[in-house]
């Protein structure tokens, strides 16, 4: 144990020293120590429980477990190997069991209750009071009041769900890796930009092949669907991508998530009923801003009603344009291609044309410039750290000459790395028992196209927006002023408010002042030309009706599925019904989008995907204050930092929003930003 890096004190995780064989022994040791500490604490209670005698020792216990487990979870996502995956999965039941024990520990519940009911509770600060209140709520949601047999069943359900959700994610990763197409005739790839061709050539060389290799990692998939003239190739790649981990497509039945989805949904419904909720959607809202399932469904259907005329208009324009090009039967694998052609036709601009102006280091420099101006901080790269991969980078947040936080970047797609983009806490801000302050650390992970052919990594504008989004999450974690881990950063924040800081940051990708900072030609440093900027801004709301409706479709599917309105229906039937209601273009019958919908079946968004749209109302309205006062106004930036970013989960999100905006949110700014206000033409 002495040589196990997961059990040693460290400042930054010792990633390169961590081996699969370290994982389970470390977690078993930490859990055994935690149980012993907890038993000693609760079996020898003080005369009265206080924050110092109860919460601080528990925070210390949680910190030790986080330090052992956090780097393992990160490596499993970004450097996956069969050995690490096995070790990671072997710990999930141990952690699930421990968390259930905590949530059902009667003595612990009584200790929290004693603090809550004592006269000293009023002397705690706002964050401390919120943490106690949320802890008592979470005890109830862990089955503290259930009879013993039902508590046992609760633990079994959580254990099984943990396993199924991990398997779901693994199946998507394996299915993504399972398909590729080796191409030796360059004409098959006609239309692909040189950067995508270079990436495909590089992928082929990595497998010791001649020619080009396309695969289902997002940069490769996106390039084919957007630019490939060969319709048969687009259909082949689309089919492989949208049938991943399903009973359809080229690998039908391999890594199939269909049975897992059915079981996950059944267990979630049972869990909800066990806790006296009608369905899992109701249970999900117990910790969110939204007050009822009817409110969420009403919100989504209202947005759908407002958006659908614009989406129908978008689709008709696309069909007409495609027909003019000879495609009279527009299919799902044609949409991305003809949309890009129409964008170029209408606005004379393409994502590829913009990429030379968004080299990664210029984008980072400009993004940092925006937040340095808004929040009076400095961001500086450091080279001296233990990397898990050569792509990993580390930056420091500096304020008044002091390092106040750090964040890792891992920006590029590669094999055995989970797809998508995310921010994850590596370490929480925390006031240590001796009074010293522990600095927060974040992971920011993306899957951009890496540098190739001697050029730096060049981002599409969509990728720039993704980077700003994840950095917004990162700032929420890094700029917190809350000293207690249960409410610092994103911890304790209602899930339908957690996207506010991330979507808020995206706005600067569309403001001339922001774009001037993040853009510069990778060869000459020349600013983004005015005509390109004007075209880009003109094209901002291109097909925004279709885009809005797509997100509403995902959100309604997720929420109605978990609202369990028609128990006999499976996921595909619910999805079909939602599409009948809101979709304007139906995908083919073999499409199995849901089988790779990791957000709701392997992530934290079950009955919560609506949070993206809910929080977008908040973020658009928050940004409208910057539109009124200046998009780089330091006073407004300070107000947003002080009222939103600094507060973490210390107060209810609506209170924080009102403190910043001076009123409750309105939907008008979102509709205006999306080009969906007024009537469709």
C-alpha positions as CSV (number, residue, x, y, z in Angstrom):
1,X,0.0,0.0,0.0
2,X,2.9,2.4,0.7
3,X,3.8,2.3,-3.0
4,X,0.3,2.9,-4.2
5,X,0.2,6.4,-5.8
6,X,-3.5,6.7,-5.2
7,X,-2.9,6.4,-1.4
8,X,-0.1,9.0,-1.2
9,X,-0.6,12.7,-0.6
10,X,-0.3,14.8,-3.8
11,X,-0.9,18.3,-5.1
12,X,-1.5,17.3,-8.7
13,X,-2.5,13.7,-9.5
14,X,0.4,11.4,-10.4
15,X,-1.2,10.2,-13.6
16,X,1.8,8.5,-15.2
17,X,2.4,6.4,-12.0
18,X,-1.2,5.1,-11.8
19,X,-1.6,1.5,-12.9
20,X,-4.8,-0.6,-13.2
21,X,-3.5,-2.9,-10.3
22,X,-3.4,0.1,-8.0
23,X,-7.1,1.0,-8.3
24,X,-9.1,-1.6,-6.4
25,X,-6.7,-2.0,-3.5
26,X,-6.7,1.8,-3.0
27,X,-10.4,2.1,-3.1
28,X,-10.9,-0.8,-0.8
29,X,-8.4,0.7,1.7
30,X,-10.0,4.1,1.6
31,X,-13.5,2.7,2.0
32,X,-12.4,0.6,5.0
33,X,-10.7,3.6,6.6
34,X,-13.8,5.7,5.9
35,X,-16.1,3.2,7.6
36,X,-13.8,3.0,10.6
37,X,-13.7,6.8,10.9
38,X,-17.4,7.1,10.5
39,X,-18.1,4.4,13.2
40,X,-15.7,6.1,15.6
41,X,-17.2,9.5,15.0
42,X,-20.8,8.3,15.5
43,X,-20.2,5.9,18.3
44,X,-18.5,8.6,20.3
45,X,-20.7,11.6,19.8
46,X,-19.8,14.9,21.4
47,X,-22.2,16.6,23.8
48,X,-23.8,18.3,20.8
49,X,-23.1,18.1,17.1
50,X,-21.7,21.1,15.4
51,X,-20.3,22.0,12.0
52,X,-16.7,21.5,13.3
53,X,-17.4,18.1,15.0
54,X,-19.5,16.6,12.2
55,X,-19.2,18.2,8.7
56,X,-15.4,18.9,8.8
57,X,-14.4,15.3,9.6
58,X,-16.8,14.1,6.9
59,X,-15.3,16.6,4.4
60,X,-11.9,15.2,5.2
61,X,-13.1,11.7,4.6
62,X,-14.7,12.6,1.3
63,X,-11.6,14.4,0.2
64,X,-9.5,11.3,0.7
65,X,-11.9,9.2,-1.3
66,X,-12.1,11.8,-4.1
67,X,-8.3,11.9,-4.3
68,X,-8.1,8.2,-4.8
69,X,-11.1,7.9,-7.3
70,X,-11.0,11.1,-9.3
71,X,-7.9,10.4,-11.3
72,X,-9.1,6.9,-12.0
73,X,-12.4,8.2,-13.4
74,X,-10.5,10.7,-15.5
75,X,-8.0,8.1,-16.9
76,X,-10.8,5.7,-17.6
77,X,-12.5,8.4,-19.8
78,X,-9.4,9.7,-21.6
79,X,-6.9,6.8,-21.7
80,X,-9.1,3.7,-21.6
81,X,-7.5,0.3,-21.6
82,X,-9.1,-3.1,-21.0
83,X,-7.2,-3.5,-17.7
84,X,-8.2,0.0,-16.4
85,X,-11.8,-0.5,-17.5
86,X,-11.9,-3.7,-15.5
87,X,-10.4,-2.1,-12.5
88,X,-12.7,0.9,-12.7
89,X,-15.8,-1.3,-13.1
90,X,-14.8,-3.5,-10.2
91,X,-14.9,-0.5,-7.9
92,X,-18.4,0.8,-9.0
93,X,-20.3,-1.6,-6.8
94,X,-18.0,-0.8,-3.8
95,X,-18.6,2.9,-4.2
96,X,-22.4,2.5,-4.8
97,X,-22.7,0.3,-1.6
98,X,-20.7,2.9,0.4
99,X,-22.8,5.8,-0.8
100,X,-26.0,3.9,0.0
101,X,-24.7,3.2,3.5
102,X,-24.0,6.9,4.1
103,X,-27.4,7.9,2.8
104,X,-29.2,5.3,5.0
105,X,-27.1,5.8,8.2
106,X,-29.6,6.6,10.9
107,X,-27.0,8.0,13.4
108,X,-25.6,10.2,10.7
109,X,-29.1,11.5,9.7
110,X,-29.8,12.2,13.4
111,X,-26.6,14.1,13.8
112,X,-27.4,16.4,10.8
113,X,-31.0,16.8,12.1
114,X,-29.6,17.8,15.5
115,X,-27.6,20.6,13.9
116,X,-30.6,21.7,11.8
117,X,-32.9,21.8,14.8
118,X,-30.4,23.5,17.2
119,X,-30.4,27.2,18.0
120,X,-26.9,27.4,16.6
121,X,-28.2,26.7,13.1
122,X,-29.1,30.3,12.7
123,X,-25.5,31.4,13.3
124,X,-24.2,29.3,10.4
125,X,-23.6,31.2,7.2
126,X,-25.9,30.9,4.1
127,X,-23.7,28.2,2.4
128,X,-23.5,26.1,5.6
129,X,-27.3,26.2,6.1
130,X,-27.9,25.3,2.5
131,X,-25.5,22.3,2.8
132,X,-27.3,21.0,5.9
133,X,-30.7,21.4,4.3
134,X,-29.6,19.7,1.1
135,X,-28.0,16.9,3.1
136,X,-31.3,16.2,4.9
137,X,-33.2,16.2,1.6
138,X,-30.6,13.8,0.2
139,X,-31.1,11.4,3.2
140,X,-34.8,11.3,2.3
141,X,-33.9,10.6,-1.3
142,X,-31.6,7.8,-0.2
143,X,-34.5,6.0,1.6
144,X,-33.6,7.0,5.2
145,X,-37.3,6.7,6.2
146,X,-37.9,3.3,4.4
147,X,-38.3,0.0,6.2
148,X,-35.2,-2.1,6.3
149,X,-36.3,-4.5,3.4
150,X,-37.0,-1.5,1.1
151,X,-33.7,0.2,2.1
152,X,-32.0,-3.0,1.0
153,X,-33.8,-3.0,-2.3
154,X,-32.8,0.7,-2.8
155,X,-29.2,-0.3,-2.4
156,X,-29.6,-3.2,-4.9
157,X,-31.2,-0.8,-7.4
158,X,-28.4,1.8,-7.1
159,X,-25.8,-0.9,-7.4
160,X,-27.3,-2.4,-10.5
161,X,-27.9,1.0,-12.1
162,X,-24.3,2.0,-11.5
163,X,-23.2,-1.2,-13.4
164,X,-25.6,-0.8,-16.3
165,X,-24.7,2.9,-16.8
166,X,-21.0,2.1,-17.0
167,X,-21.7,-0.8,-19.4
168,X,-23.8,1.6,-21.6
169,X,-20.9,4.0,-21.8
170,X,-18.4,1.2,-22.6
171,X,-20.6,-0.2,-25.3
172,X,-20.8,3.2,-27.0
173,X,-17.0,3.5,-26.9
174,X,-16.5,0.0,-28.2
175,X,-19.1,0.4,-31.0
176,X,-17.4,3.7,-32.0
177,X,-14.0,2.0,-32.3
178,X,-15.4,-1.1,-34.0
179,X,-16.2,0.5,-37.4
180,X,-13.9,2.1,-39.9
181,X,-13.6,2.3,-43.7
182,X,-10.3,2.0,-45.5
183,X,-10.3,4.0,-48.7
184,X,-7.6,3.8,-51.4
185,X,-9.4,5.8,-54.2
186,X,-9.2,9.5,-53.4
187,X,-12.2,10.3,-55.6
188,X,-14.5,8.6,-53.0
189,X,-13.6,11.4,-50.7
190,X,-14.2,14.2,-53.2
191,X,-15.4,17.3,-51.4
192,X,-13.5,16.7,-48.1
193,X,-11.3,19.7,-47.2
194,X,-7.6,19.1,-47.1
195,X,-7.5,19.2,-43.3
196,X,-10.0,16.3,-43.2
197,X,-8.0,14.4,-45.9
198,X,-4.8,14.9,-43.9
199,X,-6.5,13.5,-40.8
200,X,-7.8,10.5,-42.6
201,X,-4.3,9.9,-44.1
202,X,-2.8,10.2,-40.6
203,X,-5.4,7.7,-39.3
204,X,-4.5,5.2,-42.0
205,X,-0.8,5.5,-41.3
206,X,-1.5,4.8,-37.6
207,X,-2.9,1.4,-38.7
208,X,0.0,0.9,-41.2
209,X,-2.3,1.3,-44.2
210,X,-2.0,3.2,-47.4
211,X,-4.6,5.8,-48.5
212,X,-7.2,7.1,-46.0
213,X,-9.1,5.8,-43.0
214,X,-12.4,7.2,-41.9
215,X,-14.0,6.2,-38.6
216,X,-16.8,7.2,-36.2
217,X,-14.9,9.6,-34.0
218,X,-16.7,12.9,-34.4
219,X,-14.2,14.9,-36.4
220,X,-14.1,12.1,-39.1
221,X,-17.9,11.6,-39.1
222,X,-18.6,15.3,-39.2
223,X,-16.3,15.9,-42.2
224,X,-17.9,13.1,-44.3
225,X,-21.5,14.1,-43.4
226,X,-20.7,17.8,-44.2
227,X,-18.5,17.7,-47.2
228,X,-18.4,14.3,-49.0
229,X,-20.0,14.6,-52.5
230,X,-20.4,10.8,-52.5
231,X,-23.9,10.2,-51.3
232,X,-23.4,6.4,-50.9
233,X,-20.5,7.1,-48.6
234,X,-22.5,9.6,-46.6
235,X,-25.3,7.0,-46.2
236,X,-22.8,4.3,-45.2
237,X,-21.1,6.5,-42.5
238,X,-24.5,7.8,-41.3
239,X,-25.8,4.3,-40.9
240,X,-22.8,3.1,-39.0
241,X,-22.9,6.1,-36.7
242,X,-26.6,6.2,-35.9
243,X,-26.8,2.5,-35.2
244,X,-23.9,2.3,-32.8
245,X,-24.5,-0.1,-29.9
246,X,-27.8,-1.3,-31.3
247,X,-29.6,-4.1,-33.1
248,X,-29.2,-2.4,-36.4
249,X,-26.4,-1.4,-38.8
250,X,-23.1,-3.0,-39.8
251,X,-22.4,-4.4,-36.3
252,X,-26.0,-5.2,-35.4
253,X,-26.3,-7.0,-32.0
254,X,-22.7,-6.3,-31.0
255,X,-22.4,-4.0,-27.9
256,X,-26.2,-3.7,-28.1
257,X,-27.5,-1.1,-25.5
258,X,-31.2,-1.9,-26.2
259,X,-31.6,-4.4,-23.4
260,X,-29.6,-2.1,-21.0
261,X,-32.0,0.8,-21.8
262,X,-35.0,-1.3,-21.0
263,X,-33.5,-2.4,-17.7
264,X,-32.2,1.0,-16.7
265,X,-35.7,2.5,-17.3
266,X,-37.4,-0.2,-15.3
267,X,-35.1,0.1,-12.3
268,X,-35.3,3.9,-12.3
269,X,-39.1,3.7,-12.2
270,X,-38.9,1.1,-9.3
271,X,-36.5,3.4,-7.5
272,X,-38.9,6.4,-7.9
273,X,-41.9,4.4,-6.6
274,X,-39.8,3.1,-3.7
275,X,-39.3,6.7,-2.6
276,X,-43.0,7.5,-3.1
277,X,-42.7,9.4,-6.4
278,X,-45.0,8.6,-9.3
279,X,-42.1,8.3,-11.7
280,X,-38.4,9.0,-12.2
281,X,-39.1,12.5,-13.7
282,X,-40.7,13.5,-10.4
283,X,-37.8,12.1,-8.4
284,X,-35.3,14.0,-10.7
285,X,-37.0,17.3,-10.0
286,X,-36.6,16.9,-6.3
287,X,-33.2,18.5,-6.7
288,X,-33.8,20.9,-9.5
289,X,-35.2,24.4,-10.1
290,X,-38.3,23.3,-12.0
291,X,-41.2,22.8,-9.7
292,X,-43.2,20.1,-11.5
293,X,-43.2,17.7,-14.4
294,X,-46.0,19.7,-16.0
295,X,-44.0,22.8,-15.8
296,X,-41.1,21.2,-17.7
297,X,-43.3,19.6,-20.4
298,X,-45.2,22.8,-20.8
299,X,-41.9,24.8,-21.2
300,X,-40.7,22.4,-23.8
301,X,-43.9,22.3,-25.7
302,X,-44.2,26.0,-25.7
303,X,-40.7,26.3,-27.2
304,X,-41.6,23.7,-29.8
305,X,-44.7,25.6,-30.8
306,X,-42.7,28.8,-31.2
307,X,-39.9,27.0,-33.1
308,X,-41.8,24.7,-35.4
309,X,-42.9,27.2,-38.0
310,X,-39.2,28.4,-38.3
311,X,-38.0,24.8,-38.6
312,X,-40.6,24.0,-41.3
313,X,-39.4,27.1,-43.1
314,X,-35.7,26.0,-42.7
315,X,-36.5,22.5,-44.0
316,X,-38.5,23.7,-47.0
317,X,-35.7,26.0,-48.0
318,X,-33.2,23.0,-47.7
319,X,-35.5,20.7,-49.7
320,X,-35.8,23.3,-52.5
321,X,-32.1,23.9,-52.6
322,X,-31.3,20.2,-52.7
323,X,-33.8,19.6,-55.5
324,X,-32.1,22.3,-57.5
325,X,-28.9,20.3,-57.1
326,X,-30.6,17.1,-58.3
327,X,-31.5,15.6,-54.9
328,X,-35.3,15.3,-54.9
329,X,-35.6,12.8,-52.0
330,X,-33.7,14.5,-49.1
331,X,-32.6,11.9,-46.5
332,X,-31.0,12.2,-43.1
333,X,-27.5,11.6,-44.6
334,X,-28.1,14.5,-47.0
335,X,-29.1,17.2,-44.4
336,X,-25.6,18.1,-43.2
337,X,-24.1,18.1,-46.7
338,X,-26.8,20.3,-48.4
339,X,-27.1,22.5,-45.3
340,X,-23.4,23.3,-45.7
341,X,-23.8,23.9,-49.5
342,X,-26.8,26.1,-48.8
343,X,-24.9,28.1,-46.1
344,X,-22.2,28.7,-48.6
345,X,-24.7,29.6,-51.3
346,X,-26.6,32.0,-49.1
347,X,-23.8,33.6,-47.1
348,X,-20.7,32.6,-49.1
349,X,-19.0,31.2,-46.0
350,X,-18.1,27.8,-44.6
351,X,-16.8,26.4,-41.4
352,X,-13.7,25.3,-43.3
353,X,-13.0,28.8,-44.6
354,X,-13.0,30.1,-41.0
355,X,-10.7,27.5,-39.5
356,X,-7.4,29.1,-40.5
357,X,-8.5,32.1,-38.3
358,X,-9.0,29.9,-35.3
359,X,-5.7,28.2,-34.4
360,X,-5.9,26.7,-31.0
361,X,-3.4,28.9,-29.2
362,X,-4.9,32.1,-30.5
363,X,-8.4,30.9,-29.5
364,X,-7.1,30.1,-26.0
365,X,-5.3,33.4,-25.7
366,X,-8.4,35.3,-26.8
367,X,-10.7,33.3,-24.6
368,X,-8.4,34.0,-21.6
369,X,-8.4,37.7,-22.6
370,X,-12.2,37.8,-22.4
371,X,-12.3,36.4,-18.9
372,X,-9.3,38.4,-17.7
373,X,-11.1,41.5,-18.7
374,X,-14.4,40.4,-17.2
375,X,-13.2,38.9,-14.0
376,X,-9.9,40.5,-13.2
377,X,-7.9,37.3,-13.3
378,X,-4.8,36.2,-15.1
379,X,-4.3,32.8,-16.8
380,X,-0.9,31.3,-17.3
381,X,0.3,28.0,-18.8
382,X,2.8,25.8,-16.8
383,X,4.8,22.9,-18.2
384,X,5.9,21.2,-15.0
385,X,3.4,18.5,-14.3
386,X,2.7,14.8,-14.7
387,X,0.9,14.2,-18.0
388,X,-1.4,11.3,-18.9
389,X,-0.9,12.0,-22.6
390,X,1.4,14.4,-24.6
391,X,-1.7,16.4,-25.5
392,X,-2.4,17.3,-21.9
393,X,-1.8,21.0,-20.8
394,X,-2.1,22.7,-17.5
395,X,-3.0,26.4,-16.7
396,X,-3.0,28.4,-13.5
397,X,-5.6,31.0,-12.5
398,X,-3.8,33.9,-10.8
399,X,-5.4,36.7,-8.8
400,X,-3.6,39.5,-7.0
401,X,-0.3,37.6,-7.7
402,X,-1.5,34.4,-6.1
403,X,-2.4,31.1,-7.8
404,X,-6.0,30.5,-6.9
405,X,-6.8,27.5,-9.1
406,X,-5.6,25.3,-11.9
407,X,-7.1,23.5,-14.9
408,X,-6.0,20.7,-17.2
409,X,-6.9,20.8,-21.0
410,X,-7.1,17.6,-23.1
411,X,-8.5,18.9,-26.4
412,X,-8.1,16.3,-29.2
413,X,-9.9,13.2,-30.4
414,X,-8.0,9.9,-30.3
415,X,-8.6,6.2,-29.9
416,X,-9.8,4.9,-26.5
417,X,-11.0,8.3,-25.4
418,X,-14.6,9.0,-24.6
419,X,-16.3,11.2,-27.2
420,X,-17.9,14.5,-26.6
421,X,-16.8,17.4,-24.4
422,X,-17.0,17.9,-20.6
423,X,-15.7,19.6,-17.5
424,X,-15.0,17.6,-14.4
425,X,-13.8,18.6,-11.0
426,X,-10.3,17.3,-10.2
427,X,-10.3,18.9,-6.7
428,X,-12.7,21.2,-4.9
429,X,-12.0,24.5,-3.2
430,X,-12.0,23.8,0.5
431,X,-10.9,25.5,3.7
432,X,-8.8,23.0,5.5
433,X,-9.1,22.4,9.3
434,X,-5.9,24.4,10.0
435,X,-7.2,27.4,8.1
436,X,-5.3,27.0,4.8
437,X,-7.2,27.2,1.6
438,X,-7.2,24.3,-0.9
439,X,-7.2,25.5,-4.4
440,X,-9.8,24.1,-6.9
441,X,-8.6,22.1,-10.0
442,X,-10.7,21.3,-13.1
443,X,-10.4,19.0,-16.1
444,X,-11.6,20.4,-19.4
445,X,-11.9,17.7,-22.1
446,X,-12.8,18.1,-25.8
447,X,-12.5,16.0,-29.0
448,X,-11.3,18.4,-31.6
449,X,-9.4,17.5,-34.7
450,X,-5.7,17.4,-33.7
451,X,-2.8,19.2,-35.5
452,X,-1.7,17.4,-38.6
453,X,0.6,18.1,-41.6
454,X,2.8,20.7,-39.9
455,X,-0.1,23.0,-39.1
456,X,-1.4,23.9,-35.6
457,X,-4.8,22.5,-34.6
458,X,-7.4,24.7,-36.4
459,X,-10.9,24.9,-34.9
460,X,-14.2,25.3,-36.6
461,X,-16.3,28.1,-35.1
462,X,-18.6,25.4,-33.6
463,X,-15.5,24.0,-31.8
464,X,-14.6,27.4,-30.6
465,X,-18.1,27.6,-29.1
466,X,-17.7,24.2,-27.5
467,X,-14.4,25.3,-25.9
468,X,-16.1,28.5,-24.5
469,X,-18.9,26.4,-23.2
470,X,-16.7,24.0,-21.3
471,X,-14.6,26.8,-20.0
472,X,-17.7,28.4,-18.6
473,X,-18.2,25.3,-16.5
474,X,-14.6,25.5,-15.6
475,X,-14.9,29.1,-14.4
476,X,-17.9,28.1,-12.2
477,X,-15.6,25.5,-10.6
478,X,-12.5,27.7,-10.4
479,X,-13.9,31.1,-9.3
480,X,-16.0,29.9,-6.5
481,X,-15.7,31.7,-3.2
482,X,-17.4,28.9,-1.2
483,X,-15.1,27.2,1.3
484,X,-17.1,24.0,1.8
485,X,-16.8,21.3,-0.8
486,X,-20.6,20.3,-0.8
487,X,-21.4,23.8,-2.2
488,X,-18.2,25.0,-3.8
489,X,-18.0,25.3,-7.6
490,X,-20.7,23.3,-9.4
491,X,-21.3,21.1,-6.3
492,X,-24.8,21.4,-4.9
493,X,-26.0,23.5,-7.9
494,X,-29.4,22.5,-9.3
495,X,-28.9,20.5,-12.5
496,X,-31.2,22.7,-14.5
497,X,-29.1,25.8,-13.5
498,X,-25.6,24.2,-13.9
499,X,-25.5,25.0,-17.6
500,X,-26.0,28.8,-17.0
501,X,-22.3,29.7,-16.8
502,X,-21.4,27.5,-19.7
503,X,-24.0,28.6,-22.2
504,X,-23.4,32.2,-21.0
505,X,-19.8,32.0,-22.1
506,X,-20.8,31.0,-25.7
507,X,-22.2,34.5,-26.3
508,X,-18.7,35.9,-26.7
509,X,-18.1,33.7,-29.7
510,X,-20.7,35.8,-31.6
511,X,-19.7,39.2,-30.4
512,X,-17.3,41.3,-32.6
513,X,-15.3,42.3,-29.5
514,X,-14.9,38.6,-28.5
515,X,-14.2,37.4,-32.0
516,X,-11.5,40.0,-32.4
517,X,-9.7,38.5,-29.4
518,X,-10.0,34.8,-30.4
519,X,-9.3,35.0,-34.1
520,X,-6.0,35.5,-36.1
521,X,-4.8,33.7,-39.2
522,X,-2.4,30.8,-38.2
523,X,0.2,31.9,-40.8
524,X,0.0,35.7,-40.8
525,X,-1.8,36.6,-37.5
526,X,-4.2,38.7,-39.6
527,X,-7.5,39.4,-38.0
528,X,-10.7,37.8,-39.2
529,X,-11.6,40.0,-42.3
530,X,-14.6,42.2,-41.8
531,X,-16.4,40.6,-44.7
532,X,-16.0,37.1,-43.2
533,X,-17.1,38.4,-39.8
534,X,-20.2,40.0,-41.3
535,X,-21.0,36.8,-43.2
536,X,-20.5,34.7,-40.1
537,X,-22.7,36.9,-38.0
538,X,-25.4,37.0,-40.7
539,X,-25.3,33.1,-40.8
540,X,-25.5,32.8,-37.0
541,X,-29.2,31.8,-37.0
542,X,-29.0,29.7,-40.2
543,X,-31.4,26.8,-39.6
544,X,-31.8,27.8,-35.9
545,X,-35.4,26.6,-36.1
546,X,-34.2,23.1,-37.0
547,X,-31.5,23.3,-34.3
548,X,-33.9,24.4,-31.6
549,X,-36.4,21.6,-32.5
550,X,-33.7,19.0,-32.4
551,X,-32.8,19.8,-28.9
552,X,-36.5,20.0,-27.9
553,X,-37.0,16.5,-29.4
554,X,-34.1,15.1,-27.3
555,X,-35.4,16.9,-24.2
556,X,-39.0,15.8,-24.6
557,X,-38.0,12.2,-25.3
558,X,-35.9,12.1,-22.2
559,X,-38.5,13.6,-20.0
560,X,-41.6,11.8,-21.2
561,X,-39.6,8.5,-21.2
562,X,-38.9,9.0,-17.5
563,X,-42.4,10.4,-16.8
564,X,-43.5,6.9,-17.6
565,X,-46.9,8.0,-18.9
566,X,-47.5,4.8,-20.9
567,X,-45.8,2.0,-19.1
568,X,-46.1,-0.5,-22.0
569,X,-44.1,1.7,-24.4
570,X,-40.4,1.1,-25.0
571,X,-37.9,3.8,-25.7
572,X,-38.3,3.6,-29.5
573,X,-42.0,4.0,-29.2
574,X,-41.7,7.0,-27.0
575,X,-39.2,8.5,-29.3
576,X,-41.4,7.9,-32.3
577,X,-44.3,9.6,-30.6
578,X,-42.2,12.6,-29.7
579,X,-41.1,12.8,-33.3
580,X,-44.7,12.7,-34.4
581,X,-45.3,15.7,-32.3
582,X,-42.3,17.9,-32.9
583,X,-40.0,16.6,-35.7
584,X,-40.2,18.1,-39.2
585,X,-37.8,15.5,-40.7
586,X,-38.1,11.9,-39.6
587,X,-34.9,9.8,-39.6
588,X,-34.9,6.4,-41.1
589,X,-36.5,3.5,-39.2
590,X,-33.1,1.9,-38.5
591,X,-31.9,5.0,-36.6
592,X,-31.1,4.1,-33.0
593,X,-30.0,7.5,-31.7
594,X,-31.1,6.5,-28.2
595,X,-28.6,3.6,-28.0
596,X,-25.7,6.1,-27.8
597,X,-27.5,8.8,-25.8
598,X,-25.0,8.7,-23.0
599,X,-26.2,11.9,-21.4
600,X,-29.4,10.3,-20.1
601,X,-28.3,6.6,-19.9
602,X,-24.8,6.9,-18.6
603,X,-24.5,10.5,-17.4
604,X,-26.3,12.8,-15.0
605,X,-29.0,14.1,-17.3
606,X,-31.7,11.5,-16.9
607,X,-35.0,13.4,-16.8
608,X,-32.8,16.4,-17.0
609,X,-31.7,17.0,-20.6
610,X,-34.3,19.8,-20.6
611,X,-31.7,21.6,-18.5
612,X,-29.9,22.8,-21.6
613,X,-32.9,24.8,-22.8
614,X,-34.0,25.8,-19.3
615,X,-30.5,27.2,-18.6
616,X,-30.3,28.8,-22.0
617,X,-33.2,31.0,-21.0
618,X,-31.2,32.1,-18.0
619,X,-28.0,32.5,-19.9
620,X,-29.5,34.5,-22.7
621,X,-31.3,36.8,-20.3
622,X,-28.1,37.2,-18.1
623,X,-26.1,38.1,-21.2
624,X,-28.7,40.7,-22.2
625,X,-27.5,42.8,-19.3
626,X,-24.0,42.8,-20.9
627,X,-25.7,43.8,-24.2
628,X,-27.2,46.8,-22.3
629,X,-24.0,47.7,-20.4
630,X,-21.2,46.6,-22.6
631,X,-20.1,43.0,-23.5
632,X,-16.7,43.6,-21.9
633,X,-17.9,45.8,-19.1
634,X,-15.8,44.9,-16.0
635,X,-18.4,46.1,-13.5
636,X,-21.1,43.8,-15.1
637,X,-18.5,41.0,-15.2
638,X,-17.8,41.5,-11.5
639,X,-21.5,41.4,-10.8
640,X,-21.9,38.1,-12.7
641,X,-18.8,36.7,-10.9
642,X,-20.0,37.8,-7.5
643,X,-23.6,36.7,-7.8
644,X,-23.4,33.6,-9.9
645,X,-19.9,32.1,-10.4
646,X,-18.6,32.8,-6.8
647,X,-21.7,31.4,-5.1
648,X,-21.7,27.8,-6.3
649,X,-24.5,25.8,-4.6
650,X,-24.7,28.0,-1.6
651,X,-28.1,29.5,-2.4
652,X,-31.0,28.6,-4.6
653,X,-30.3,29.4,-8.3
654,X,-33.3,31.6,-8.8
655,X,-32.2,33.8,-5.9
656,X,-28.7,34.1,-7.4
657,X,-30.2,35.0,-10.9
658,X,-32.4,37.7,-9.4
659,X,-29.5,39.1,-7.5
660,X,-27.6,39.5,-10.7
661,X,-30.4,40.5,-13.1
662,X,-32.7,42.3,-10.7
663,X,-35.7,40.2,-11.8
664,X,-36.8,36.7,-12.7
665,X,-35.7,35.4,-16.2
666,X,-37.7,36.1,-19.4
667,X,-37.6,34.0,-22.5
668,X,-37.4,37.0,-24.9
669,X,-33.6,37.1,-25.1
670,X,-33.3,33.4,-26.0
671,X,-35.9,33.8,-28.8
672,X,-34.1,37.0,-30.1
673,X,-30.6,35.4,-30.0
674,X,-32.0,32.4,-31.8
675,X,-33.8,34.4,-34.5
676,X,-37.1,32.9,-33.4
677,X,-38.9,36.0,-32.2
678,X,-41.8,37.3,-34.3
679,X,-43.4,35.3,-37.0
680,X,-41.8,32.9,-39.5
681,X,-41.8,34.3,-43.0
